[in-house]
Every structure is written in structure tokens, then in C-alpha cells.
Amino acid sequence: MKYIICEDFAGQPIPFLFPDRVAHADMREQLPYARVISAGYVELADGRFVCSGGDGEMALSAGPEDAGCITAFFSRKK
């Protein structure tokens, strides 16, 4: 899957995961947030999220904290 991590209106990182067939730039156009922090590919390997790659058109890549951000998002209690 692909992902984009944006900064929400409170300044917190929020991940968006979407299918590989959707371009990062096309997904970016749909998001209401002004700042994009990182973008790349995410997979689940041995029970952990692994982020890699990036998007040349947006000049963004996976960051070292991205997997933790995505993991935290799935671990939050509502």
C-alpha cells in the first residue's frame, strides 16, 4: 500500500493509507491538510509496519518515524 502523512489542523501527524494503483499526487489533492510530512510505501512484515520509498513528483520520501506514526494510529482508543 501507499501512504501519505500530513500535519493535521492541530499540528499532529495523521497517516492516510491507500491502494498502490492511486498516485500519491492524486491522493494529495483530495486531502484537506496544508502540509505533507512524508510519503511512501507501507507493508506489514512480521507483525510490524515497514515504510520505504517515496514519491519523486512530490519530492517526499519515507521517514524514520513513519512506521511508528502508522502503528500509533491503529493503536489509538476511540
All heavy atoms as a GROMACS GRO file, in nm:
protein
  595
    1MET      N    1   0.084  -0.117   0.000
    1MET     CA    2   0.000   0.000   0.000
    1MET      C    3   0.088   0.124   0.000
    1MET      O    4   0.204   0.119   0.040
    1MET     CB    5  -0.089   0.004   0.124
    1MET     CG    6  -0.191  -0.106   0.130
    1MET     SD    7  -0.316  -0.075   0.257
    1MET     CE    8  -0.413   0.045   0.171
    2LYS      N    9   0.030   0.234  -0.040
    2LYS     CA   10   0.097   0.364  -0.033
    2LYS      C   11   0.044   0.440   0.088
    2LYS      O   12  -0.061   0.408   0.142
    2LYS     CB   13   0.068   0.445  -0.160
    2LYS     CG   14   0.134   0.389  -0.284
    2LYS     CD   15   0.103   0.479  -0.402
    2LYS     CE   16   0.167   0.424  -0.528
    2LYS     NZ   17   0.133   0.507  -0.645
    3TYR      N   18   0.120   0.542   0.126
    3TYR     CA   19   0.072   0.627   0.234
    3TYR      C   20   0.125   0.769   0.217
    3TYR      O   21   0.223   0.795   0.148
    3TYR     CB   22   0.116   0.573   0.371
    3TYR     CG   23   0.261   0.593   0.402
    3TYR    CD1   24   0.306   0.705   0.472
    3TYR    CD2   25   0.356   0.502   0.359
    3TYR    CE1   26   0.440   0.724   0.497
    3TYR    CE2   27   0.491   0.520   0.386
    3TYR     CZ   28   0.532   0.631   0.454
    3TYR     OH   29   0.665   0.651   0.479
    4ILE      N   30   0.053   0.861   0.280
    4ILE     CA   31   0.094   1.000   0.294
    4ILE      C   32   0.072   1.034   0.441
    4ILE      O   33  -0.031   0.997   0.499
    4ILE     CB   34   0.010   1.094   0.206
    4ILE    CG1   35   0.037   1.068   0.058
    4ILE    CG2   36   0.035   1.240   0.241
    4ILE    CD1   37  -0.051   1.149  -0.036
    5ILE      N   38   0.166   1.103   0.501
    5ILE     CA   39   0.146   1.153   0.637
    5ILE      C   40   0.140   1.306   0.629
    5ILE      O   41   0.231   1.371   0.577
    5ILE     CB   42   0.258   1.109   0.733
    5ILE    CG1   43   0.255   0.956   0.745
    5ILE    CG2   44   0.238   1.175   0.871
    5ILE    CD1   45   0.357   0.897   0.838
    6CYS      N   46   0.028   1.360   0.676
    6CYS     CA   47   0.006   1.504   0.677
    6CYS      C   48   0.009   1.556   0.820
    6CYS      O   49  -0.004   1.480   0.915
    6CYS     CB   50  -0.132   1.537   0.619
    6CYS     SG   51  -0.152   1.495   0.446
    7GLU      N   52   0.023   1.686   0.832
    7GLU     CA   53   0.009   1.751   0.961
    7GLU      C   54  -0.135   1.798   0.970
    7GLU      O   55  -0.181   1.874   0.882
    7GLU     CB   56   0.105   1.869   0.968
    7GLU     CG   57   0.110   1.935   1.102
    7GLU     CD   58   0.213   2.045   1.105
    7GLU    OE1   59   0.177   2.159   1.070
    7GLU    OE2   60   0.328   2.017   1.139
    8ASP      N   61  -0.209   1.754   1.074
    8ASP     CA   62  -0.349   1.793   1.085
    8ASP      C   63  -0.359   1.937   1.137
    8ASP      O   64  -0.258   2.004   1.162
    8ASP     CB   65  -0.429   1.693   1.169
    8ASP     CG   66  -0.398   1.696   1.317
    8ASP    OD1   67  -0.326   1.789   1.363
    8ASP    OD2   68  -0.445   1.605   1.388
    9PHE      N   69  -0.482   1.985   1.157
    9PHE     CA   70  -0.504   2.124   1.196
    9PHE      C   71  -0.451   2.155   1.336
    9PHE      O   72  -0.431   2.271   1.370
    9PHE     CB   73  -0.652   2.158   1.184
    9PHE     CG   74  -0.705   2.141   1.044
    9PHE    CD1   75  -0.806   2.052   1.017
    9PHE    CD2   76  -0.651   2.213   0.938
    9PHE    CE1   77  -0.854   2.035   0.888
    9PHE    CE2   78  -0.698   2.197   0.810
    9PHE     CZ   79  -0.800   2.108   0.784
   10ALA      N   80  -0.425   2.052   1.415
   10ALA     CA   81  -0.369   2.069   1.549
   10ALA      C   82  -0.217   2.051   1.548
   10ALA      O   83  -0.154   2.052   1.653
   10ALA     CB   84  -0.434   1.970   1.645
   11GLY      N   85  -0.158   2.030   1.430
   11GLY     CA   86  -0.014   2.013   1.419
   11GLY      C   87   0.034   1.872   1.445
   11GLY      O   88   0.154   1.848   1.456
   12GLN      N   89  -0.057   1.775   1.450
   12GLN     CA   90  -0.022   1.636   1.475
   12GLN      C   91  -0.014   1.558   1.344
   12GLN      O   92  -0.092   1.583   1.252
   12GLN     CB   93  -0.127   1.570   1.566
   12GLN     CG   94  -0.138   1.636   1.701
   12GLN     CD   95  -0.008   1.632   1.778
   12GLN    OE1   96   0.053   1.526   1.793
   12GLN    NE2   97   0.036   1.746   1.824
   13PRO      N   98   0.077   1.462   1.334
   13PRO     CA   99   0.085   1.381   1.211
   13PRO      C  100  -0.035   1.286   1.201
   13PRO      O  101  -0.076   1.228   1.301
   13PRO     CB  102   0.215   1.304   1.228
   13PRO     CG  103   0.240   1.301   1.374
   13PRO     CD  104   0.179   1.425   1.432
   14ILE      N  105  -0.088   1.276   1.082
   14ILE     CA  106  -0.200   1.185   1.056
   14ILE      C  107  -0.174   1.110   0.926
   14ILE      O  108  -0.151   1.172   0.822
   14ILE     CB  109  -0.335   1.260   1.054
   14ILE    CG1  110  -0.451   1.163   1.037
   14ILE    CG2  111  -0.338   1.368   0.950
   14ILE    CD1  112  -0.585   1.221   1.065
   15PRO      N  113  -0.174   0.976   0.932
   15PRO     CA  114  -0.144   0.897   0.812
   15PRO      C  115  -0.270   0.866   0.730
   15PRO      O  116  -0.378   0.848   0.786
   15PRO     CB  117  -0.085   0.768   0.870
   15PRO     CG  118  -0.152   0.753   1.002
   15PRO     CD  119  -0.176   0.892   1.053
   16PHE      N  120  -0.251   0.859   0.600
   16PHE     CA  121  -0.355   0.815   0.507
   16PHE      C  122  -0.295   0.702   0.426
   16PHE      O  123  -0.194   0.720   0.358
   16PHE     CB  124  -0.396   0.930   0.414
   16PHE     CG  125  -0.468   1.040   0.484
   16PHE    CD1  126  -0.398   1.145   0.541
   16PHE    CD2  127  -0.606   1.038   0.497
   16PHE    CE1  128  -0.463   1.247   0.608
   16PHE    CE2  129  -0.673   1.139   0.565
   16PHE     CZ  130  -0.601   1.243   0.620
   17LEU      N  131  -0.358   0.585   0.432
   17LEU     CA  132  -0.314   0.467   0.357
   17LEU      C  133  -0.410   0.445   0.241
   17LEU      O  134  -0.532   0.462   0.258
   17LEU     CB  135  -0.310   0.344   0.446
   17LEU     CG  136  -0.189   0.328   0.539
   17LEU    CD1  137  -0.180   0.442   0.638
   17LEU    CD2  138  -0.195   0.196   0.608
   18PHE      N  139  -0.356   0.405   0.127
   18PHE     CA  140  -0.441   0.387   0.009
   18PHE      C  141  -0.375   0.287  -0.087
   18PHE      O  142  -0.256   0.259  -0.076
   18PHE     CB  143  -0.468   0.522  -0.059
   18PHE     CG  144  -0.346   0.604  -0.088
   18PHE    CD1  145  -0.288   0.602  -0.213
   18PHE    CD2  146  -0.289   0.686   0.010
   18PHE    CE1  147  -0.174   0.678  -0.240
   18PHE    CE2  148  -0.176   0.763  -0.016
   18PHE     CZ  149  -0.119   0.759  -0.142
   19PRO      N  150  -0.452   0.235  -0.182
   19PRO     CA  151  -0.400   0.132  -0.273
   19PRO      C  152  -0.288   0.181  -0.364
   19PRO      O  153  -0.280   0.300  -0.398
   19PRO     CB  154  -0.522   0.094  -0.358
   19PRO     CG  155  -0.641   0.148  -0.287
   19PRO     CD  156  -0.593   0.264  -0.205
   20ASP      N  157  -0.202   0.089  -0.404
   20ASP     CA  158  -0.088   0.121  -0.492
   20ASP      C  159  -0.131   0.183  -0.624
   20ASP      O  160  -0.056   0.260  -0.683
   20ASP     CB  161  -0.007  -0.006  -0.522
   20ASP     CG  162   0.077  -0.052  -0.404
   20ASP    OD1  163   0.097   0.027  -0.309
   20ASP    OD2  164   0.124  -0.166  -0.406
   21ARG      N  165  -0.248   0.150  -0.673
   21ARG     CA  166  -0.290   0.199  -0.805
   21ARG      C  167  -0.326   0.348  -0.805
   21ARG      O  168  -0.342   0.409  -0.910
   21ARG     CB  169  -0.406   0.116  -0.859
   21ARG     CG  170  -0.534   0.131  -0.782
   21ARG     CD  171  -0.646   0.046  -0.846
   21ARG     NE  172  -0.763   0.046  -0.764
   21ARG     CZ  173  -0.790  -0.041  -0.669
   21ARG    NH1  174  -0.706  -0.142  -0.646
   21ARG    NH2  175  -0.901  -0.034  -0.598
   22VAL      N  176  -0.337   0.410  -0.686
   22VAL     CA  177  -0.366   0.553  -0.675
   22VAL      C  178  -0.232   0.627  -0.661
   22VAL      O  179  -0.149   0.591  -0.578
   22VAL     CB  180  -0.456   0.583  -0.552
   22VAL    CG1  181  -0.479   0.732  -0.537
   22VAL    CG2  182  -0.588   0.507  -0.563
   23ALA      N  183  -0.211   0.730  -0.742
   23ALA     CA  184  -0.088   0.808  -0.735
   23ALA      C  185  -0.085   0.893  -0.608
   23ALA      O  186  -0.189   0.942  -0.564
   23ALA     CB  187  -0.076   0.898  -0.858
   24HIS      N  188   0.035   0.908  -0.552
   24HIS     CA  189   0.048   0.992  -0.433
   24HIS      C  190  -0.007   1.132  -0.458
   24HIS      O  191  -0.079   1.187  -0.375
   24HIS     CB  192   0.196   1.004  -0.392
   24HIS     CG  193   0.250   0.885  -0.321
   24HIS    ND1  194   0.326   0.791  -0.384
   24HIS    CD2  195   0.240   0.846  -0.191
   24HIS    CE1  196   0.362   0.698  -0.296
   24HIS    NE2  197   0.311   0.729  -0.179
   25ALA      N  198   0.027   1.192  -0.571
   25ALA     CA  199  -0.017   1.328  -0.602
   25ALA      C  200  -0.169   1.336  -0.615
   25ALA      O  201  -0.230   1.435  -0.572
   25ALA     CB  202   0.050   1.378  -0.730
   26ASP      N  203  -0.231   1.233  -0.671
   26ASP     CA  204  -0.378   1.232  -0.683
   26ASP      C  205  -0.443   1.225  -0.545
   26ASP      O  206  -0.542   1.293  -0.519
   26ASP     CB  207  -0.425   1.115  -0.769
   26ASP     CG  208  -0.390   1.134  -0.915
   26ASP    OD1  209  -0.363   1.249  -0.957
   26ASP    OD2  210  -0.388   1.033  -0.988
   27MET      N  211  -0.387   1.144  -0.456
   27MET     CA  212  -0.442   1.136  -0.321
   27MET      C  213  -0.420   1.269  -0.249
   27MET      O  214  -0.507   1.317  -0.178
   27MET     CB  215  -0.377   1.021  -0.243
   27MET     CG  216  -0.426   1.011  -0.100
   27MET     SD  217  -0.606   0.994  -0.081
   27MET     CE  218  -0.627   0.824  -0.128
   28ARG      N  219  -0.303   1.328  -0.267
   28ARG     CA  220  -0.272   1.456  -0.202
   28ARG      C  221  -0.377   1.560  -0.233
   28ARG      O  222  -0.417   1.640  -0.148
   28ARG     CB  223  -0.133   1.503  -0.245
   28ARG     CG  224  -0.100   1.644  -0.203
   28ARG     CD  225  -0.094   1.653  -0.051
   28ARG     NE  226  -0.076   1.789  -0.006
   28ARG     CZ  227  -0.168   1.860   0.057
   28ARG    NH1  228  -0.289   1.810   0.080
   28ARG    NH2  229  -0.143   1.982   0.099
   29GLU      N  230  -0.423   1.563  -0.356
   29GLU     CA  231  -0.524   1.662  -0.398
   29GLU      C  232  -0.656   1.646  -0.323
   29GLU      O  233  -0.732   1.741  -0.312
   29GLU     CB  234  -0.549   1.650  -0.548
   29GLU     CG  235  -0.433   1.698  -0.632
   29GLU     CD  236  -0.458   1.680  -0.780
   29GLU    OE1  237  -0.573   1.649  -0.819
   29GLU    OE2  238  -0.363   1.696  -0.857
   30GLN      N  239  -0.682   1.528  -0.271
   30GLN     CA  240  -0.808   1.501  -0.201
   30GLN      C  241  -0.803   1.535  -0.052
   30GLN      O  242  -0.906   1.536   0.014
   30GLN     CB  243  -0.845   1.353  -0.216
   30GLN     CG  244  -0.857   1.306  -0.360
   30GLN     CD  245  -0.959   1.388  -0.438
   30GLN    OE1  246  -1.070   1.411  -0.392
   30GLN    NE2  247  -0.920   1.434  -0.556
   31LEU      N  248  -0.685   1.561   0.001
   31LEU     CA  249  -0.669   1.581   0.144
   31LEU      C  250  -0.679   1.729   0.181
   31LEU      O  251  -0.623   1.814   0.112
   31LEU     CB  252  -0.535   1.525   0.191
   31LEU     CG  253  -0.516   1.375   0.162
   31LEU    CD1  254  -0.375   1.332   0.202
   31LEU    CD2  255  -0.620   1.293   0.234
   32PRO      N  256  -0.747   1.759   0.292
   32PRO     CA  257  -0.769   1.899   0.331
   32PRO      C  258  -0.651   1.964   0.402
   32PRO      O  259  -0.656   2.083   0.430
   32PRO     CB  260  -0.889   1.889   0.426
   32PRO     CG  261  -0.873   1.756   0.490
   32PRO     CD  262  -0.818   1.666   0.380
   33TYR      N  263  -0.547   1.890   0.433
   33TYR     CA  264  -0.438   1.944   0.513
   33TYR      C  265  -0.334   2.013   0.427
   33TYR      O  266  -0.301   1.967   0.318
   33TYR     CB  267  -0.374   1.832   0.596
   33TYR     CG  268  -0.476   1.764   0.684
   33TYR    CD1  269  -0.515   1.634   0.660
   33TYR    CD2  270  -0.535   1.833   0.789
   33TYR    CE1  271  -0.609   1.572   0.740
   33TYR    CE2  272  -0.629   1.772   0.870
   33TYR     CZ  273  -0.666   1.642   0.845
   33TYR     OH  274  -0.761   1.581   0.923
   34ALA      N  275  -0.278   2.122   0.478
   34ALA     CA  276  -0.185   2.203   0.401
   34ALA      C  277  -0.046   2.141   0.391
   34ALA      O  278   0.018   2.149   0.286
   34ALA     CB  279  -0.174   2.343   0.462
   35ARG      N  280   0.002   2.081   0.498
   35ARG     CA  281   0.140   2.034   0.500
   35ARG      C  282   0.149   1.882   0.493
   35ARG      O  283   0.089   1.812   0.574
   35ARG     CB  284   0.209   2.082   0.627
   35ARG     CG  285   0.354   2.043   0.634
   35ARG     CD  286   0.427   2.117   0.745
   35ARG     NE  287   0.564   2.072   0.748
   35ARG     CZ  288   0.616   2.001   0.847
   35ARG    NH1  289   0.546   1.971   0.953
   35ARG    NH2  290   0.742   1.962   0.841
   36VAL      N  291   0.225   1.833   0.396
   36VAL     CA  292   0.254   1.689   0.386
   36VAL      C  293   0.393   1.667   0.442
   36VAL      O  294   0.489   1.732   0.400
   36VAL     CB  295   0.244   1.639   0.240
   36VAL    CG1  296   0.281   1.493   0.233
   36VAL    CG2  297   0.104   1.662   0.186
   37ILE      N  298   0.405   1.574   0.536
   37ILE     CA  299   0.532   1.548   0.603
   37ILE      C  300   0.615   1.445   0.528
   37ILE      O  301   0.735   1.461   0.510
   37ILE     CB  302   0.507   1.500   0.748
   37ILE    CG1  303   0.430   1.607   0.825
   37ILE    CG2  304   0.637   1.462   0.816
   37ILE    CD1  305   0.378   1.561   0.959
   38SER      N  306   0.550   1.336   0.485
   38SER     CA  307   0.622   1.230   0.415
   38SER      C  308   0.525   1.147   0.331
   38SER      O  309   0.404   1.158   0.346
   38SER     CB  310   0.698   1.141   0.514
   38SER     OG  311   0.606   1.082   0.605
   39ALA      N  312   0.584   1.065   0.246
   39ALA     CA  313   0.504   0.977   0.161
   39ALA      C  314   0.590   0.858   0.120
   39ALA      O  315   0.712   0.869   0.113
   39ALA     CB  316   0.456   1.052   0.036
   40GLY      N  317   0.525   0.746   0.095
   40GLY     CA  318   0.599   0.628   0.054
   40GLY      C  319   0.510   0.507   0.045
   40GLY      O  320   0.390   0.518   0.019
   41TYR      N  321   0.570   0.392   0.069
   41TYR     CA  322   0.500   0.263   0.065
   41TYR      C  323   0.506   0.199   0.203
   41TYR      O  324   0.606   0.214   0.274
   41TYR     CB  325   0.567   0.171  -0.037
   41TYR     CG  326   0.555   0.223  -0.178
   41TYR    CD1  327   0.645   0.318  -0.227
   41TYR    CD2  328   0.451   0.181  -0.261
   41TYR    CE1  329   0.633   0.368  -0.355
   41TYR    CE2  330   0.439   0.231  -0.389
   41TYR     CZ  331   0.529   0.324  -0.435
   41TYR     OH  332   0.517   0.375  -0.562
   42VAL      N  333   0.400   0.129   0.240
   42VAL     CA  334   0.397   0.063   0.370
   42VAL      C  335   0.352  -0.081   0.350
   42VAL      O  336   0.266  -0.111   0.266
   42VAL     CB  337   0.304   0.136   0.469
   42VAL    CG1  338   0.159   0.140   0.421
   42VAL    CG2  339   0.313   0.075   0.608
   43GLU      N  340   0.415  -0.170   0.425
   43GLU     CA  341   0.374  -0.311   0.424
   43GLU      C  342   0.382  -0.364   0.566
   43GLU      O  343   0.451  -0.306   0.651
   43GLU     CB  344   0.462  -0.394   0.331
   43GLU     CG  345   0.608  -0.398   0.370
   43GLU     CD  346   0.689  -0.481   0.271
   43GLU    OE1  347   0.652  -0.596   0.242
   43GLU    OE2  348   0.792  -0.428   0.224
   44LEU      N  349   0.311  -0.471   0.590
   44LEU     CA  350   0.313  -0.537   0.720
   44LEU      C  351   0.404  -0.658   0.706
   44LEU      O  352   0.380  -0.747   0.627
   44LEU     CB  353   0.171  -0.580   0.760
   44LEU     CG  354   0.153  -0.631   0.901
   44LEU    CD1  355   0.188  -0.523   1.002
   44LEU    CD2  356   0.008  -0.674   0.922
   45ALA      N  357   0.514  -0.657   0.783
   45ALA     CA  358   0.612  -0.766   0.777
   45ALA      C  359   0.640  -0.813   0.920
   45ALA      O  360   0.681  -0.733   1.004
   45ALA     CB  361   0.740  -0.719   0.710
   46ASP      N  362   0.615  -0.940   0.945
   46ASP     CA  363   0.638  -0.997   1.078
   46ASP      C  364   0.565  -0.920   1.186
   46ASP      O  365   0.618  -0.896   1.294
   46ASP     CB  366   0.787  -1.005   1.110
   46ASP     CG  367   0.862  -1.097   1.014
   46ASP    OD1  368   0.804  -1.202   0.975
   46ASP    OD2  369   0.976  -1.064   0.977
   47GLY      N  370   0.442  -0.876   1.156
   47GLY     CA  371   0.360  -0.807   1.254
   47GLY      C  372   0.396  -0.661   1.277
   47GLY      O  373   0.341  -0.597   1.368
   48ARG      N  374   0.484  -0.604   1.195
   48ARG     CA  375   0.526  -0.465   1.211
   48ARG      C  376   0.512  -0.392   1.077
   48ARG      O  377   0.534  -0.448   0.971
   48ARG     CB  378   0.671  -0.458   1.255
   48ARG     CG  379   0.698  -0.527   1.387
   48ARG     CD  380   0.840  -0.511   1.426
   48ARG     NE  381   0.858  -0.369   1.460
   48ARG     CZ  382   0.913  -0.327   1.572
   48ARG    NH1  383   0.956  -0.415   1.659
   48ARG    NH2  384   0.926  -0.200   1.598
   49PHE      N  385   0.477  -0.264   1.085
   49PHE     CA  386   0.473  -0.183   0.965
   49PHE      C  387   0.614  -0.145   0.924
   49PHE      O  388   0.697  -0.109   1.007
   49PHE     CB  389   0.391  -0.055   0.988
   49PHE     CG  390   0.244  -0.082   1.001
   49PHE    CD1  391   0.180  -0.064   1.123
   49PHE    CD2  392   0.169  -0.126   0.894
   49PHE    CE1  393   0.046  -0.089   1.138
   49PHE    CE2  394   0.034  -0.151   0.906
   49PHE     CZ  395  -0.028  -0.132   1.028
   50VAL      N  396   0.640  -0.155   0.793
   50VAL     CA  397   0.770  -0.118   0.736
   50VAL      C  398   0.742  -0.016   0.626
   50VAL      O  399   0.665  -0.044   0.534
   50VAL     CB  400   0.843  -0.241   0.679
   50VAL    CG1  401   0.973  -0.201   0.614
   50VAL    CG2  402   0.865  -0.345   0.787
   51CYS      N  403   0.804   0.100   0.636
   51CYS     CA  404   0.785   0.206   0.539
   51CYS      C  405   0.911   0.223   0.455
   51CYS      O  406   1.023   0.212   0.506
   51CYS     CB  407   0.753   0.337   0.610
   51CYS     SG  408   0.600   0.331   0.705
   52SER      N  409   0.891   0.251   0.326
   52SER     CA  410   1.004   0.266   0.235
   52SER      C  411   0.965   0.352   0.117
   52SER      O  412   0.848   0.386   0.099
   52SER     CB  413   1.052   0.129   0.186
   52SER     OG  414   0.948   0.066   0.114
   53GLY      N  415   1.063   0.384   0.035
   53GLY     CA  416   1.038   0.455  -0.090
   53GLY      C  417   0.996   0.599  -0.070
   53GLY      O  418   1.029   0.662   0.030
   54GLY      N  419   0.924   0.649  -0.168
   54GLY     CA  420   0.878   0.787  -0.164
   54GLY      C  421   0.805   0.821  -0.293
   54GLY      O  422   0.761   0.732  -0.367
   55ASP      N  423   0.794   0.949  -0.319
   55ASP     CA  424   0.729   0.995  -0.441
   55ASP      C  425   0.812   1.109  -0.500
   55ASP      O  426   0.826   1.215  -0.437
   55ASP     CB  427   0.586   1.042  -0.413
   55ASP     CG  428   0.516   1.088  -0.538
   55ASP    OD1  429   0.481   1.002  -0.621
   55ASP    OD2  430   0.500   1.211  -0.556
   56GLY      N  431   0.865   1.087  -0.619
   56GLY     CA  432   0.950   1.186  -0.684
   56GLY      C  433   0.876   1.312  -0.723
   56GLY      O  434   0.929   1.422  -0.712
   57GLU      N  435   0.753   1.297  -0.769
   57GLU     CA  436   0.674   1.412  -0.812
   57GLU      C  437   0.649   1.509  -0.696
   57GLU      O  438   0.653   1.630  -0.713
   57GLU     CB  439   0.540   1.365  -0.870
   57GLU     CG  440   0.454   1.477  -0.925
   57GLU     CD  441   0.325   1.426  -0.988
   57GLU    OE1  442   0.313   1.306  -1.014
   57GLU    OE2  443   0.237   1.510  -1.010
   58MET      N  444   0.627   1.453  -0.577
   58MET     CA  445   0.604   1.536  -0.458
   58MET      C  446   0.734   1.566  -0.384
   58MET      O  447   0.733   1.641  -0.287
   58MET     CB  448   0.504   1.468  -0.365
   58MET     CG  449   0.364   1.461  -0.423
   58MET     SD  450   0.242   1.369  -0.326
   58MET     CE  451   0.280   1.406  -0.158
   59ALA      N  452   0.845   1.508  -0.427
   59ALA     CA  453   0.977   1.525  -0.363
   59ALA      C  454   0.970   1.490  -0.215
   59ALA      O  455   1.024   1.562  -0.131
   59ALA     CB  456   1.030   1.666  -0.386
   60LEU      N  457   0.903   1.379  -0.183
   60LEU     CA  458   0.892   1.331  -0.046
   60LEU      C  459   0.934   1.186  -0.039
   60LEU      O  460   0.921   1.112  -0.137
   60LEU     CB  461   0.748   1.344   0.004
   60LEU     CG  462   0.694   1.485   0.022
   60LEU    CD1  463   0.543   1.482   0.040
   60LEU    CD2  464   0.761   1.552   0.140
   61SER      N  465   0.982   1.146   0.077
   61SER     CA  466   1.018   1.005   0.096
   61SER      C  467   0.973   0.959   0.234
   61SER      O  468   0.931   1.039   0.316
   61SER     CB  469   1.169   0.986   0.079
   61SER     OG  470   1.238   1.062   0.174
   62ALA      N  471   0.986   0.829   0.255
   62ALA     CA  472   0.952   0.770   0.384
   62ALA      C  473   1.049   0.822   0.489
   62ALA      O  474   1.168   0.833   0.464
   62ALA     CB  475   0.960   0.618   0.376
   63GLY      N  476   0.996   0.852   0.606
   63GLY     CA  477   1.079   0.900   0.716
   63GLY      C  478   1.098   0.791   0.820
   63GLY      O  479   1.018   0.696   0.826
   64PRO      N  480   1.199   0.804   0.905
   64PRO     CA  481   1.227   0.701   1.005
   64PRO      C  482   1.117   0.684   1.109
   64PRO      O  483   1.103   0.578   1.168
   64PRO     CB  484   1.357   0.748   1.070
   64PRO     CG  485   1.366   0.892   1.039
   64PRO     CD  486   1.294   0.914   0.910
   65GLU      N  487   1.035   0.787   1.129
   65GLU     CA  488   0.928   0.779   1.228
   65GLU      C  489   0.793   0.740   1.168
   65GLU      O  490   0.695   0.725   1.241
   65GLU     CB  491   0.915   0.914   1.300
   65GLU     CG  492   0.871   1.028   1.212
   65GLU     CD  493   0.977   1.084   1.118
   65GLU    OE1  494   1.097   1.062   1.140
   65GLU    OE2  495   0.938   1.147   1.020
   66ASP      N  496   0.785   0.719   1.038
   66ASP     CA  497   0.657   0.691   0.972
   66ASP      C  498   0.591   0.563   1.020
   66ASP      O  499   0.471   0.561   1.046
   66ASP     CB  500   0.674   0.686   0.820
   66ASP     CG  501   0.707   0.822   0.761
   66ASP    OD1  502   0.708   0.922   0.836
   66ASP    OD2  503   0.733   0.827   0.639
   67ALA      N  504   0.667   0.456   1.034
   67ALA     CA  505   0.608   0.329   1.079
   67ALA      C  506   0.549   0.344   1.219
   67ALA      O  507   0.441   0.292   1.247
   67ALA     CB  508   0.713   0.218   1.076
   68GLY      N  509   0.616   0.418   1.305
   68GLY     CA  510   0.564   0.442   1.440
   68GLY      C  511   0.437   0.524   1.438
   68GLY      O  512   0.345   0.499   1.516
   69CYS      N  513   0.430   0.622   1.350
   69CYS     CA  514   0.310   0.704   1.337
   69CYS      C  515   0.191   0.620   1.291
   69CYS      O  516   0.081   0.632   1.345
   69CYS     CB  517   0.336   0.818   1.237
   69CYS     SG  518   0.193   0.920   1.203
   70ILE      N  519   0.214   0.534   1.192
   70ILE     CA  520   0.106   0.449   1.141
   70ILE      C  521   0.064   0.348   1.248
   70ILE      O  522  -0.055   0.327   1.271
   70ILE     CB  523   0.150   0.379   1.011
   70ILE    CG1  524   0.168   0.484   0.900
   70ILE    CG2  525   0.050   0.272   0.969
   70ILE    CD1  526   0.235   0.434   0.775
   71THR      N  527   0.160   0.289   1.318
   71THR     CA  528   0.129   0.195   1.425
   71THR      C  529   0.046   0.263   1.534
   71THR      O  530  -0.054   0.207   1.580
   71THR     CB  531   0.259   0.138   1.487
   71THR    OG1  532   0.330   0.069   1.385
   71THR    CG2  533   0.229   0.043   1.602
   72ALA      N  534   0.085   0.382   1.574
   72ALA     CA  535   0.012   0.456   1.677
   72ALA      C  536  -0.131   0.485   1.634
   72ALA      O  537  -0.223   0.479   1.714
   72ALA     CB  538   0.085   0.586   1.710
   73PHE      N  539  -0.148   0.516   1.507
   73PHE     CA  540  -0.282   0.544   1.455
   73PHE      C  541  -0.373   0.422   1.470
   73PHE      O  542  -0.489   0.435   1.508
   73PHE     CB  543  -0.273   0.585   1.308
   73PHE     CG  544  -0.405   0.624   1.248
   73PHE    CD1  545  -0.459   0.749   1.271
   73PHE    CD2  546  -0.474   0.534   1.168
   73PHE    CE1  547  -0.580   0.785   1.217
   73PHE    CE2  548  -0.596   0.570   1.113
   73PHE     CZ  549  -0.650   0.694   1.137
   74PHE      N  550  -0.322   0.304   1.444
   74PHE     CA  551  -0.401   0.183   1.457
   74PHE      C  552  -0.419   0.140   1.603
   74PHE      O  553  -0.504   0.058   1.633
   74PHE     CB  554  -0.339   0.068   1.377
   74PHE     CG  555  -0.370   0.075   1.231
   74PHE    CD1  556  -0.278   0.125   1.142
   74PHE    CD2  557  -0.494   0.033   1.183
   74PHE    CE1  558  -0.307   0.132   1.006
   74PHE    CE2  559  -0.524   0.040   1.048
   74PHE     CZ  560  -0.431   0.091   0.959
   75SER      N  561  -0.337   0.192   1.692
   75SER     CA  562  -0.342   0.154   1.832
   75SER      C  563  -0.427   0.247   1.918
   75SER      O  564  -0.451   0.217   2.034
   75SER     CB  565  -0.200   0.152   1.890
   75SER     OG  566  -0.119   0.062   1.818
   76ARG      N  567  -0.470   0.358   1.863
   76ARG     CA  568  -0.548   0.457   1.941
   76ARG      C  569  -0.683   0.402   1.983
   76ARG      O  570  -0.750   0.334   1.906
   76ARG     CB  571  -0.572   0.583   1.860
   76ARG     CG  572  -0.449   0.665   1.843
   76ARG     CD  573  -0.484   0.794   1.775
   76ARG     NE  574  -0.358   0.855   1.732
   76ARG     CZ  575  -0.346   0.929   1.623
   76ARG    NH1  576  -0.449   0.952   1.548
   76ARG    NH2  577  -0.229   0.978   1.591
   77LYS      N  578  -0.721   0.438   2.102
   77LYS     CA  579  -0.856   0.405   2.151
   77LYS      C  580  -0.946   0.522   2.119
   77LYS      O  581  -0.906   0.637   2.127
   77LYS     CB  582  -0.852   0.381   2.302
   77LYS     CG  583  -0.754   0.275   2.340
   77LYS     CD  584  -0.823   0.168   2.416
   77LYS     CE  585  -0.714   0.073   2.460
   77LYS     NZ  586  -0.746  -0.060   2.448
   78LYS      N  587  -1.069   0.491   2.084
   78LYS     CA  588  -1.164   0.598   2.049
   78LYS      C  589  -1.243   0.642   2.168
   78LYS      O  590  -1.265   0.580   2.261
   78LYS     CB  591  -1.256   0.549   1.939
   78LYS     CG  592  -1.179   0.525   1.812
   78LYS     CD  593  -1.268   0.484   1.702
   78LYS     CE  594  -1.180   0.452   1.583
   78LYS     NZ  595  -1.239   0.426   1.464
   0.00000   0.00000   0.00000
